[in-house]
Amino acid sequence: MTIDKSQIKYPLLPYSQLVFDMQRENPDVYVSRSGVRLRKDDVDIPRLKQAISKALQNHPVYSMRVNEDGMQHYEPLSDVFHGQYHSVDFVEHDEYVDVMIQGNRILGDGWSDVLIIMDVMRAYKGEPLPPDLYLEYLQSKEEIKKSARYEASRQWLFKEFENIQCPLHPKTDIPLEIQEIPVQGNWTEDYSAFRVAMEKLSVTKMITLTAIFSLTSALAMMEYNNTNEAALTWAYDGRETDAEQNIYGSLHRDIPFQIRKSSIENRESLIRDTRKQFRDGIAYSIYPFTLTKPYTERWNYALNVLVQHTMQEKTIEVPFAFEPIETDITQQIAYSLLDVEIYDDTELMINYRYSATHYKESSIRRFASLVRKYVEWLLEK
């Protein structure tokens, strides 16, 4: 018997649920607007439109309808360019075409942005598109929730993190309770000079760049706050199978990480503990602890360490020239209190994306200097 997919309703994935809840207060939350200008002499516009249409149809998330209770079901669009949380519009001019794009973070994570561009280019070149098993993924998540492993993960995470009292972010200059829309600030530092040494550390100690900057950020936080322990979250992409690499959706997971001065013997023991915490964190991450109420009310403010996909990753498959179109947004909203973003491209850059409503730039620069101090300490011979 064939199952009618439109009749099956699924809960939103954890991060999408967070965005959905925020939208109840502010419908414009996590809306992104961008555009590209293409010269008609460089691009086959009808072919590009067809490629975009094919790519959008290949990813079920664009055809998911979310009801007022936060449940989603599959409902194919009559107009694939316009859905509940996305739109693609083509503005024709004499010599060029503007492709205007609007999307929402409820649909997908950072890797999803890379994936859709790759699929548009595959379709443009006439290549087959890998299937997106988003619906099957949703079904598997519901099955996992009934498993002994899911319950064991819940218990382990609650035991480790339920009652922690340590800070989850550097102390703010302005209280969190301030009733203003937070404005985003950025402070970027170049770590390219450390790249070779960090790659060597990663290989010899079997820890990732994310682990290195999670550890050094936690150490910096302890010194900044003058505390004996600190905790934060780090972003795991959550795509563990070949099939999941092709799923457009919010599959990523924010995993908690904590260090205590009392457990630090030396650099080697600290690295071993970090390595173990990262492995344990991934193993138990099927339970979304940091996005579970009431804990999400506190962990939403945690410093988060993540790898950001670069423009090179997003545009490497594009065979024609294009020009980004500037949006009319003068100020960006800060959706996080403080993110430590790793850009590992031709250069190794660390961007501190923060709420300028709560932190002075001088405070972020001071915190960044402490992170650098501990990176240098880890790399000492």
C-alpha positions as MATLAB code, in Angstrom:
seq = 'MTIDKSQIKYPLLPYSQLVFDMQRENPDVYVSRSGVRLRKDDVDIPRLKQAISKALQNHPVYSMRVNEDGMQHYEPLSDVFHGQYHSVDFVEHDEYVDVMIQGNRILGDGWSDVLIIMDVMRAYKGEPLPPDLYLEYLQSKEEIKKSARYEASRQWLFKEFENIQCPLHPKTDIPLEIQEIPVQGNWTEDYSAFRVAMEKLSVTKMITLTAIFSLTSALAMMEYNNTNEAALTWAYDGRETDAEQNIYGSLHRDIPFQIRKSSIENRESLIRDTRKQFRDGIAYSIYPFTLTKPYTERWNYALNVLVQHTMQEKTIEVPFAFEPIETDITQQIAYSLLDVEIYDDTELMINYRYSATHYKESSIRRFASLVRKYVEWLLEK';
ca = [
       0.000    0.000    0.000;
       1.360    3.433   -0.947;
       1.398    5.971    1.862;
       0.090    9.434    1.041;
       2.981   11.610    2.250;
       0.727   14.650    2.519;
      -1.226   12.956    5.318;
       1.786   12.459    7.613;
       2.575   15.285   10.034;
       5.961   15.618   11.703;
       7.309   17.914   14.421;
       9.788   20.512   13.271;
      13.445   19.664   13.763;
      14.834   21.199   16.992;
      16.442   24.343   15.586;
      13.548   24.951   13.218;
      11.240   24.716   16.222;
      13.309   27.375   17.982;
      12.933   29.705   14.990;
       9.210   28.928   14.752;
       8.721   29.858   18.410;
      10.607   33.116   17.882;
       8.398   33.943   14.911;
       5.328   33.961   17.137;
       6.710   37.198   18.594;
       8.404   38.537   15.461;
       7.382   37.077   12.064;
      10.454   38.610   10.388;
      12.913   36.662   12.557;
      15.692   34.882   10.648;
      14.499   36.159    7.275;
      17.372   36.566    4.817;
      17.210   38.626    1.657;
      19.818   38.537   -1.088;
      20.182   38.839   -4.821;
      22.513   38.347   -7.761;
      22.747   40.202  -11.071;
      23.429   38.151  -14.198;
      24.267   39.442  -17.657;
      22.073   37.893  -20.329;
      25.100   37.450  -22.598;
      26.756   35.239  -19.952;
      23.858   33.057  -18.814;
      21.073   31.098  -20.483;
      18.290   32.616  -18.359;
      15.439   30.180  -19.294;
      17.795   27.285  -18.616;
      18.764   28.823  -15.247;
      15.115   29.288  -14.256;
      14.438   25.664  -15.107;
      17.497   24.584  -13.110;
      16.388   26.566  -10.036;
      12.894   25.093  -10.352;
      14.282   21.554  -10.581;
      16.571   22.098   -7.580;
      13.747   23.492   -5.426;
      11.483   20.587   -6.354;
      14.260   18.154   -5.440;
      14.230   19.287   -1.794;
      10.998   18.418    0.062;
      11.564   21.053    2.767;
      10.497   23.773    0.319;
       7.132   22.032   -0.034;
       6.589   21.462    3.675;
       3.588   23.296    5.109;
       3.925   24.272    8.794;
       0.666   24.697   10.698;
      -0.013   26.945   13.693;
       0.938   24.116   16.070;
       4.408   23.768   14.564;
       3.676   20.506   12.768;
       4.814   20.086    9.179;
       3.486   18.044    6.295;
       4.397   17.638    2.631;
       2.255   19.643    0.210;
       3.681   20.078   -3.322;
       3.698   23.694   -4.461;
       1.815   24.865   -7.527;
       4.430   27.634   -7.783;
       7.783   26.219   -6.708;
       9.365   29.698   -6.629;
       7.077   30.876   -3.822;
       6.465   28.943   -0.635;
       5.646   29.524    3.007;
       9.242   30.413    3.891;
      10.944   31.192    0.579;
      10.628   33.153   -2.638;
      12.690   33.476   -5.821;
      11.854   36.328   -8.188;
      13.370   37.283  -11.529;
      13.514   40.968  -12.453;
      14.213   41.457  -16.156;
      16.247   44.374  -17.543;
      17.557   45.049  -21.046;
      20.987   43.501  -20.591;
      20.755   41.646  -17.299;
      18.448   39.810  -14.897;
      18.263   40.223  -11.141;
      17.513   37.066   -9.175;
      16.036   38.131   -5.840;
      15.970   35.494   -3.102;
      14.254   35.435    0.259;
      14.508   32.573    2.721;
      14.153   31.712    6.369;
      16.445   29.849    8.761;
      13.536   27.559    9.635;
      14.176   25.755    6.347;
      17.803   24.763    6.704;
      21.269   25.196    8.174;
      24.574   26.453    6.773;
      25.321   23.352    4.715;
      21.864   23.629    3.134;
      22.879   26.946    1.550;
      25.844   25.231   -0.106;
      23.738   22.265   -1.163;
      21.065   24.233   -3.024;
      23.663   26.119   -5.092;
      25.389   22.840   -5.975;
      22.067   21.364   -7.097;
      21.141   24.404   -9.189;
      24.476   24.110  -10.980;
      24.059   20.356  -11.481;
      20.650   20.955  -13.016;
      21.982   23.828  -15.156;
      24.645   21.490  -16.568;
      22.084   18.729  -17.147;
      23.467   16.434  -14.451;
      21.230   14.257  -12.239;
      20.459   15.497   -8.730;
      21.150   13.296   -5.690;
      17.860   12.455   -3.958;
      16.915   14.375   -0.825;
      15.480   11.959    1.774;
      14.172   14.664    4.098;
      10.839   12.922    4.732;
      12.574    9.645    5.481;
      14.903   11.527    7.823;
      11.934   13.005    9.702;
      10.428    9.543   10.047;
      13.727    8.132   11.349;
      13.922   10.923   13.971;
      10.473    9.941   15.245;
      11.544    6.301   15.497;
      14.727    7.249   17.360;
      12.659    9.101   19.970;
      11.150    5.729   20.969;
      14.522    4.002   21.318;
      16.546    3.049   24.389;
      19.484    5.001   22.931;
      17.437    8.204   22.894;
      16.478    7.774   26.552;
      20.067    6.917   27.504;
      21.267   10.066   25.731;
      18.682   12.156   27.566;
      19.755   10.785   30.928;
      23.474   11.282   30.216;
      23.009   14.897   29.096;
      20.778   15.732   32.059;
      23.310   14.217   34.449;
      26.185   16.198   32.921;
      24.536   19.548   32.245;
      21.157   19.931   33.942;
      22.395   21.583   37.116;
      25.501   23.456   36.003;
      25.770   26.935   37.481;
      28.769   28.260   35.567;
      28.582   31.076   32.984;
      27.692   30.173   29.400;
      29.015   33.393   27.878;
      31.377   36.261   28.714;
      29.754   38.688   31.120;
      27.775   41.281   29.183;
      28.256   45.038   29.514;
      24.496   45.595   29.376;
      22.041   43.268   31.191;
      20.348   40.643   29.034;
      16.978   41.904   30.183;
      17.283   45.071   28.115;
      14.132   45.500   26.029;
      15.666   46.395   22.674;
      16.070   44.588   19.366;
      19.727   43.485   19.479;
      21.979   44.822   16.729;
      24.737   42.636   15.338;
      28.406   43.514   15.617;
      31.472   41.763   14.156;
      35.110   41.595   15.126;
      37.408   39.519   12.893;
      40.920   38.238   13.554;
      43.385   36.586   11.182;
      44.759   33.246   12.393;
      46.476   32.295    9.129;
      49.896   32.472   10.779;
      48.801   29.697   13.143;
      47.294   27.453   10.465;
      50.196   25.023    9.987;
      50.730   24.597   13.735;
      46.994   24.135   14.313;
      46.729   21.551   11.542;
      49.626   19.660   13.117;
      47.925   19.806   16.521;
      44.681   18.594   14.977;
      46.370   15.587   13.389;
      48.643   14.586   16.266;
      46.023   15.085   19.017;
      42.990   14.094   16.921;
      40.989   17.219   17.660;
      39.268   19.504   15.178;
      39.529   23.266   14.714;
      36.097   23.490   16.317;
      37.419   21.636   19.367;
      40.475   23.893   19.572;
      38.412   27.077   19.510;
      35.797   25.645   21.872;
      38.517   24.850   24.388;
      40.313   28.187   24.040;
      37.007   30.095   24.152;
      36.052   28.302   27.372;
      39.448   29.071   28.910;
      39.125   32.698   27.823;
      35.632   32.845   29.324;
      36.882   31.596   32.699;
      39.555   34.285   32.796;
      37.206   36.981   31.489;
      34.543   36.166   34.086;
      37.034   35.239   36.824;
      35.345   31.867   37.404;
      36.587   28.326   37.925;
      34.468   26.772   35.177;
      32.702   27.667   31.958;
      30.419   26.034   29.406;
      29.386   26.766   25.832;
      27.965   25.034   22.769;
      29.525   23.990   19.503;
      27.794   23.259   16.212;
      27.935   19.717   14.821;
      26.656   19.395   11.242;
      24.718   16.234   12.120;
      25.111   14.668    8.682;
      26.485   11.227    9.422;
      25.591    9.212    6.281;
      26.109    9.741    2.570;
      22.361   10.192    2.099;
      22.206   12.890    4.778;
      24.791   14.959    2.891;
      22.065   15.709    0.338;
      19.315   16.700    2.773;
      18.285   20.350    2.863;
      17.102   20.995    6.417;
      18.139   22.037    9.922;
      20.067   18.866   10.694;
      22.835   20.581   12.678;
      23.045   20.121   16.458;
      24.322   22.456   19.184;
      26.323   20.322   21.614;
      27.273   21.458   25.148;
      30.906   21.567   26.286;
      32.273   22.370   29.757;
      35.668   22.710   31.442;
      36.662   23.144   35.087;
      39.935   24.401   36.529;
      39.846   21.584   39.075;
      40.140   19.000   36.289;
      43.022   20.707   34.474;
      46.369   19.047   35.200;
      48.301   20.212   32.137;
      47.853   20.811   28.433;
      47.857   17.119   27.598;
      45.121   16.272   30.071;
      43.090   19.251   28.880;
      43.338   18.126   25.249;
      42.420   14.552   26.212;
      39.383   15.794   28.116;
      38.327   17.978   25.177;
      38.689   15.086   22.757;
      36.595   12.836   24.991;
      33.918   15.492   25.497;
      33.596   16.020   21.766;
      33.256   12.298   21.113;
      30.740   11.880   23.926;
      28.877   14.974   22.774;
      28.393   13.557   19.290;
      27.429   10.132   20.634;
      24.667   11.558   22.833;
      23.586   14.406   20.549;
      20.503   12.588   19.241;
      18.752   14.158   22.242;
      18.572   17.961   21.657;
      19.317   19.004   25.230;
      20.257   22.640   24.599;
      17.074   23.142   22.530;
      14.783   21.504   25.079;
      12.567   23.607   27.324;
      13.133   24.901   29.957;
      16.896   24.576   29.342;
      16.759   26.380   26.007;
      15.902   29.584   27.887;
      19.439   29.611   29.261;
      21.392   27.790   26.550;
      20.068   30.144   23.866;
      22.499   32.687   25.328;
      25.490   30.341   25.314;
      28.583   31.248   23.344;
      28.512   29.048   20.242;
      31.525   27.878   18.228;
      30.866   26.939   14.620;
      32.472   26.501   11.229;
      30.939   28.845    8.682;
      30.807   27.715    5.082;
      32.660   30.198    2.913;
      31.631   31.942   -0.285;
      34.190   29.818   -2.110;
      32.318   26.678   -1.038;
      29.011   28.214   -2.048;
      30.069   29.436   -5.495;
      32.803   27.023   -6.594;
      30.388   25.226   -8.944;
      29.047   28.396  -10.600;
      30.345   28.492  -14.235;
      29.336   32.068  -15.019;
      29.994   35.546  -13.661;
      27.546   37.179  -11.284;
      27.351   40.316   -9.204;
      25.893   40.324   -5.672;
      23.125   42.853   -5.137;
      23.294   44.920   -1.989;
      20.186   44.653    0.185;
      18.551   47.675    1.804;
      19.159   46.399    5.338;
      21.239   49.022    7.150;
      21.551   47.115   10.431;
      21.540   43.384   11.001;
      19.701   41.837   13.914;
      21.791   39.767   16.329;
      20.145   36.374   16.766;
      22.922   35.132   19.034;
      24.638   36.764   21.972;
      28.104   35.675   20.818;
      29.201   33.271   18.080;
      32.808   32.332   17.412;
      32.787   31.651   13.674;
      35.607   29.732   11.979;
      36.232   30.616    8.319;
      38.747   28.110    6.977;
      39.334   29.160    3.373;
      42.380   30.636    1.631;
      42.975   32.260    5.016;
      42.012   31.132    8.499;
      39.792   33.834    9.963;
      37.894   33.922   13.252;
      34.880   36.203   13.355;
      33.244   37.170   16.634;
      29.596   37.837   15.733;
      28.019   39.426   18.763;
      25.134   41.488   20.064;
      26.399   45.067   19.997;
      23.401   45.910   22.159;
      24.924   43.894   25.014;
      28.689   44.082   24.393;
      31.004   46.997   23.699;
      33.464   46.378   20.891;
      36.310   46.883   23.363;
      34.948   44.012   25.466;
      34.801   41.669   22.478;
      38.328   42.676   21.520;
      39.475   41.889   25.052;
      37.769   38.494   24.945;
      39.281   37.786   21.512;
      42.735   38.595   22.859;
      42.236   36.002   25.602;
      41.211   33.371   23.041;
      44.391   34.152   21.089;
      46.426   33.908   24.290;
      45.174   30.379   24.913;
      45.611   29.328   21.287;
      49.264   30.358   21.546;
      49.527   28.447   24.835;
      48.128   25.278   23.250;
      50.582   25.566   20.376;
      53.673   26.115   22.537;
      56.383   23.528   21.978;
];
